[in-house]
Amino acid sequence: MTTNYLFLILLLFWGAINPLIAQTTLTPGDIAIISIHADSPKSFGFVALRDIETGTQIFFTDSGILSDGSFRPNEGAISYTTTALLPKGTVVNFTGITGNFENANNSTVGNNGFNLSASGDQVIAFTGSATNPTFIF
């Protein structure tokens, strides 16, 4: 009987901590930006090129990168955190994007918000922080 209770406790513990350790460490090429629309409604989309675990956070910025590797200061960033397993091949679309949604630790990306410009812009995806980004697209 004691063994059954111990097993149940271990199973509950594993279920509680598993989402905390299941985040995917993304590397360049794990996602691809597949669409950008800078006119109203502003939107962009990406496709997962590998399975991405629950709780994985990806930042997207319209900021350019300066020669010293830092972000231009007059742009912004938004973040996306997976709430469930994102299987390889899944397309995620963001529509009607303007402003800063969730900057988290990335406020140094800029102070003018994520706002795609129809006169020319880009979307850069990264993980980590604005001061130590890992560019994934």
N, C-alpha and C positions, 0 to 999 in steps of 0.2 A: 504494500500500500504506500509506503514512504517513497519508494522508487517512482511510482506514478505521479505523486505530488511534485517531486524533484524534477521529473521530466516536464510536467506542465509549467512549472515556474521557469525552467530554462527556455521552453518554447515561447512563453509570453515575453521573456526578456529579449530573446532574439528578434521577435516581431517588433519590439519597441525600438531597438537600436539599429535594425537593418536599414531603415530609411536614412539614418544619419551617416552610414558608411557606404551607401550605394551610389553616391554621386559619381558621374562619369568624368574622368579627366580628359578633356577634349584637346585635340592637337590639330594643326593645320590640315584641312581637307576633310574634317569630320562633318562639316555642314557646308552648304553652298547657298549663297544668295541667288535666287532664281527670278526675282522680279523686283522692280523699283518703279513706283509711280509718284512723281513729284507734284503733279497737279491735283486738284481737289477731286476725290478724297485722296490724301496722301497715304501711300501704302507700300509695303514691301513684303516679301516672302522668302522663306528658306526651306531647304529640304535636308533632312537628317540623312547622312551617308553612312551612319552606323547607329546601332541601338544606343539611346541616351537614357540613362537611369533617372528615376524620380529625384527631384531636389537639385538637379544640375542647373547652374545659373550661367546664362550667356548675356553679355552686354553688346548692344548695338549702338554705334555712333555715326553721325554724319560729319564728324570732325575730320579735318585733314591732319596729317602728321608732319611735324616740322623736321628739319634736318638733324636736330639733336635727339629725335625719337619721341619727343613729347607731343601731346595733342594740341591743336590750335585752341586757343582759349575762348573763342566766341561761338562755340557750338554746344552740343549736349549729348546725352546718352539715355537710353532706356534699357531696362533689363527684362529678361524672360527667365522664369524658373519653371522647370518641368514639374507638373503635378502628378504625373503618372509616367510609366515607361513610354518613351517616344521611339517606336520601332523604326528601323532603317527604312527609308523611302517615304516617311511621313512628311507632308508639306504643312508648314505653319505660316499663316498669313496674318499680318498686322494691318488694319485698315483705319483710316481717320487719325493718323498719328500726328500730334503736334505737342509741343511742350515737354517737360521732364516728367516722365511717369514715375519711375523708381530709380533714382540715381544711386542709392546705397552708398558704397564707398567711392563712387566714381564722380563726385562733384567736380573734381579737377579736370574732367574732360571738357568742361565749359560751363558757361552760365546763361546761355541764350536758349537752351532747350533743343530738343531733337526736332528739326524742321527742315525737311527735304526741300531743296531749291530747284525749281524748274529750269533755272539757267545753268545748271550743272552741279551735281553733287554725287556722293558715294555713300555706301553703307559698309562699315567695317565691323566685323564681329570679333569679340575677344573675350577671354576669361581673365580672372585675376583682378587687378586693380588698374586704375588709370596711370598710376606711377610705375607699375610693373606688369604691363599687360602681356598675355600670351595671345597673339593674333591667330585666329582660327579661320578667318576669311577676310 
